Amino acid sequence: MSRRSHDHATARGAHRPVKTGLALGAERLGRLKRNGRLTTYSPLSRFEELEFLAMGIDGKKQLWTTLRDLAGLRERLPDVDFDHLIDRAARQRADLEPFRVRAGADAFITRGLR
């Protein structure tokens, strides 16, 4: 979800404090399960999150490409700029990469796997 979409959804009342609190609690329990810490991130947690984010961006780029080329939506939806969406995903992925690499180095050096 883009920031604009998120802001629009929360302005329309989609933001619910109880749900937010439950989500925060679940996220913290998830942290405890993986890294033995409740209130802080471990280097491995940061790396995992960035890996999943990278996979999401790659998947989004592939989706736009598939919709444009294989589903033939370029012609059926001429006001959707698939090329722009594909380029934006590629830029997002390139921007993320140095952080992902650094987090991986931190996680594996910290764990003694290097």
Order of alpha helices (4+ residues) and beta strands (2+ residues): alpha-alpha-alpha-alpha-alpha
